[in-house]
Amino acid sequence: MPVLKMVLPERAQTIVDFQPDPALQDRIDELAHKSTEGELTADEQAEYAGYVRANKFIAILRRQAERSLSSAVGGHE
């Protein structure tokens, strides 16, 4: 069962359009840079891993939402 089936279909565009809070995105970018440089503390590694997991989940939701919108436009949902 696609993950999006658990979400109201009318919310699909909201999911596709989702953008993180700018301050949160800055923090993720900072952690990503430190990760690339091998400079993360243990706490930062755990924090960054959480953001990576959340990003994967959001990506799955976004793909499902895009498919839902495409099939709705095509008329076969």
N, C-alpha and C positions, 0 to 999 in steps of 0.2 A: 504494500500500500504506500503510495507516494506520501512523503512527509506533509506536503501541502494540503492533502485531504483533511488533515486535522485543523487546518486554518480556514476561516471563512473565505470563499472564493473572491468576494468583493475586496478583500484585503491584499490580493495578489500584487496590485500595482504599488501599494505601500511597501511591500517587501522588496520589490524590484528597485524602488527608488531609495531604499534605506541607505543612509550615510551615517557613520559614527560621529559622535560629538567631536568637534575640532580639538578640544583639549585631550580627549582620549586618543584620538588619532596621533596627536603629537607625542604622547607617551608611548604608543605602540611603535612609532617611527624611531624614537629614542632607543627603546629596547632592541629593536631590530638592528640598529646601527651598532650598539654595544655588543650584540650577539655576533655580528659579522666580525667585529674586532676581537672577540673572545674576552670581553670585559664585563660580562654579567656576573653579579653576585648570585649566590644560591637562591635568595629570595626573588631576585629579578628573573632568574631562569624559570622559577615556578610561575611568577606573574606572566611572563611572556608566553610560556607554554599554554596557560589558560586562554590568552588572547588568540593564540594560533588555533586552539580547539574551537573557540567561539567563531572564529572566522571561517573555519571549514563548515561548521553547522549553518552559518548564514549563507555561505556559497551554495550549499545544498538547497536551502529554502529558496534562494533567488532563482536557481535553475528550475525548480519545480514551479515557481510562480511564473516565470517566463513561459514555460510550456503551457501552463494553464491559460495564460493570456493569449498565447498563439492559437490554442485550440478553440478558445472562445471567439476569437476573431474569425477563425475558419468555420465556426459553426458546429464543431463536433467535440463537445466536452465530455 
